Each structure stands twice: as C-alpha cells, then as structure tokens.
Amino acid sequence: MRTSADRERRSLNRADLDRVATAAREANGLIDRRVFSWTGLLDGLEATMPPNVRVVSLRPATDREGHLVVTIVVIGHQAEDIQQFVDQLEAAGSFRQLVSRSESTNPQGLLEVALEGRYVPGAPPRPAAAAKPAASTKPATAPTPTGSTKPAVPVAPGRKD
C-alpha cells in the first residue's frame, strides 16, 4: 500500500496542484464575499464609533490566506478620537491587526486616516489589555491647517493575534 501511495504522489504534477490551490482560494473568496454581512459590519462600526469620528469609506476584500480584510477611511478632529475608535474596534473583537495605512489632513482641516484590518465577524470581545499595543511607539504627526503638527494615530507595528 505504501508503494502505491508513493507512486501516486510522484505522478502528481506540482504545477497542476498549484493551479487547483489557486482556483480553490479564488472560489473561497467568492463565497466569502457572497456571505459577507454589511449589516453586521455597519452595526459593529456604529457601536464603537466615537461622536467625533465619521466613516468616509469602507472596502472589504479577501487576502491571499482567505481572511476578510476591511479598509476603513475615517475622519476626525483629533488623533485621540480616531485612536479611541481603533481601540474600541479591537476590544469589540471583530477586528484584528488593525493598522493605519495612510494619514493626511483633508481640505476641511480634519484628520483623515485609512485603517486596514482583518475582519472577524462574530468573534468574542477581547480583554481591554489585549487591545492595547504591547510596546509604545512614537506617534507619527500630521500637518494641521496652521502648519503645526499634531500626533497622528499610533500603530503597533507587526502585532500578531
């Protein structure tokens, strides 16, 4: 029996296996998009949104590993408000590895931040200590309309769950 299994393994073409694996990932991505709940995502955002933060755009996608990744562009008057939103999203449990991809000041003088993170609908809430970055990092700065700088949203680089 072992000889038969070895013979079968040798007869498999690695390129064919890679094509099948790629097709399976694509199919799984399509399935994930069909079962994606906008209502669940929007309810979770509404529950964690501080009063001074607004969502500008949302873009769900599937990464190479099949995880659902959501890009959320938000605006706020202060970096602290946006950081509060990030902390509350992670504490609620529905987002993992939430990071800031870009930060700028829009023409109205509001801080605009593009956040990206793995969306895990239905995940249990995380303890408050687990939602905080393990190591303190020096926050980036974003220009204000007056030309001064203010802290932008701090991000814990490379944090894993």
C-alpha positions as CSV (number, residue, x, y, z in Angstrom):
1,M,0.0,0.0,0.0
2,R,2.8,2.4,0.8
3,T,4.3,1.8,-2.6
4,S,1.0,2.6,-4.2
5,A,0.8,5.9,-2.3
6,D,4.4,6.8,-3.2
7,R,3.7,6.2,-6.9
8,E,0.5,8.4,-6.8
9,R,2.5,11.2,-5.1
10,R,5.2,11.1,-7.8
11,S,2.6,11.2,-10.5
12,L,1.1,14.4,-9.3
13,N,2.2,17.5,-11.2
14,R,3.2,20.3,-8.8
15,A,2.1,23.0,-11.3
16,D,-1.4,21.3,-11.5
17,L,-1.6,21.3,-7.7
18,D,-0.7,24.9,-7.5
19,R,-3.4,25.8,-10.1
20,V,-6.0,23.8,-8.2
21,A,-5.0,25.5,-4.9
22,T,-5.2,29.0,-6.5
23,A,-8.6,28.2,-8.0
24,A,-9.8,27.0,-4.6
25,R,-8.7,30.2,-2.9
26,E,-10.5,32.2,-5.6
27,A,-13.7,30.2,-5.1
28,N,-13.5,30.6,-1.4
29,G,-13.0,34.3,-1.8
30,L,-16.2,34.5,-3.9
31,I,-18.1,32.5,-1.3
32,D,-16.8,34.8,1.5
33,R,-18.0,37.9,-0.5
34,R,-21.4,36.4,-1.0
35,V,-21.9,35.7,2.7
36,F,-20.4,39.0,3.9
37,S,-22.8,40.8,6.1
38,W,-22.8,44.6,5.5
39,T,-25.4,44.9,8.3
40,G,-23.1,43.1,10.8
41,L,-20.1,45.3,9.8
42,L,-22.1,48.5,10.0
43,D,-23.7,47.6,13.3
44,G,-20.3,46.9,14.8
45,L,-18.9,50.2,13.5
46,E,-21.9,52.1,14.8
47,A,-21.5,50.5,18.3
48,T,-17.8,51.6,18.5
49,M,-17.8,55.0,16.7
50,P,-16.9,57.9,19.0
51,P,-19.0,61.0,18.4
52,N,-16.2,63.0,16.7
53,V,-15.3,60.3,14.1
54,R,-17.0,59.7,10.8
55,V,-16.6,56.9,8.3
56,V,-15.8,58.1,4.8
57,S,-15.5,54.8,3.0
58,L,-15.4,51.0,3.5
59,R,-13.8,48.4,1.3
60,P,-13.9,44.7,2.1
61,A,-11.5,42.3,0.3
62,T,-10.1,38.8,0.7
63,D,-6.3,38.4,1.2
64,R,-4.2,35.6,-0.1
65,E,-4.8,33.5,3.0
66,G,-8.6,33.9,2.6
67,H,-9.0,36.3,5.5
68,L,-11.6,39.1,5.1
69,V,-9.7,42.4,5.2
70,V,-11.6,45.7,5.5
71,T,-10.2,49.1,4.7
72,I,-12.0,51.9,6.6
73,V,-11.3,55.5,5.9
74,V,-12.3,57.8,8.8
75,I,-12.1,61.5,9.6
76,G,-11.9,63.2,12.9
77,H,-10.9,66.4,14.6
78,Q,-8.3,64.8,16.8
79,A,-6.0,61.8,16.6
80,E,-7.1,60.8,20.0
81,D,-10.7,60.3,18.7
82,I,-9.6,58.1,15.9
83,Q,-7.3,56.1,18.3
84,Q,-10.3,55.6,20.6
85,F,-12.2,54.2,17.6
86,V,-9.4,51.8,16.8
87,D,-9.1,50.7,20.5
88,Q,-12.9,50.1,20.7
89,L,-13.0,48.2,17.4
90,E,-10.2,45.8,18.6
91,A,-11.8,45.5,22.0
92,A,-15.1,44.5,20.5
93,G,-13.3,41.6,18.9
94,S,-14.4,42.0,15.3
95,F,-11.1,43.4,14.0
96,R,-7.5,42.0,14.3
97,Q,-4.2,43.6,13.3
98,L,-5.8,47.0,12.7
99,V,-3.2,49.4,11.3
100,S,-3.1,52.9,9.8
101,R,-2.2,52.7,6.1
102,S,-2.2,56.5,5.5
103,E,-2.9,59.7,7.3
104,S,-3.5,63.2,6.0
105,T,-5.3,66.4,6.7
106,N,-8.3,67.0,4.3
107,P,-9.2,70.4,2.9
108,Q,-11.7,71.0,5.8
109,G,-8.8,70.6,8.3
110,L,-9.9,67.2,9.6
111,L,-7.5,64.3,10.1
112,E,-8.2,61.6,7.5
113,V,-6.9,58.1,8.3
114,A,-7.1,54.9,6.2
115,L,-7.3,51.9,8.6
116,E,-6.9,48.3,7.5
117,G,-7.5,45.2,9.5
118,R,-8.7,41.6,9.4
119,Y,-12.4,41.5,10.0
120,V,-13.6,38.5,12.1
121,P,-17.4,38.7,12.4
122,G,-18.8,37.1,15.4
123,A,-15.5,37.0,17.3
124,P,-15.8,37.3,21.1
125,P,-14.8,40.7,22.7
126,R,-11.2,41.0,23.7
127,P,-10.0,42.0,27.1
128,A,-9.1,45.7,27.3
129,A,-5.4,44.9,28.0
130,A,-5.2,42.7,24.9
131,A,-6.5,45.5,22.7
132,K,-3.7,47.9,23.7
133,P,-0.3,47.8,21.8
134,A,2.3,45.8,23.7
135,A,5.1,48.3,23.0
136,S,4.8,52.1,22.9
137,T,5.7,53.6,19.6
138,K,6.4,57.3,18.8
139,P,3.3,58.5,17.0
140,A,3.6,60.0,13.5
141,T,2.5,63.6,13.0
142,A,0.1,65.1,10.5
143,P,0.1,68.8,9.5
144,T,-2.7,71.0,10.6
145,P,-4.1,73.8,8.6
146,T,-2.0,76.2,10.6
147,G,1.2,74.4,9.6
148,S,1.9,72.9,13.1
149,T,1.9,69.2,13.7
150,K,-0.2,67.1,15.9
151,P,0.1,63.4,16.8
152,A,-1.5,61.0,14.3
153,V,-2.9,57.6,15.1
154,P,-0.2,55.5,16.8
155,V,0.1,52.0,15.4
156,A,1.7,48.9,16.9
157,P,3.8,47.5,14.1
158,G,3.8,43.8,13.5
159,R,1.3,43.0,16.2
160,K,0.1,39.4,15.9
161,D,-3.0,37.8,17.3
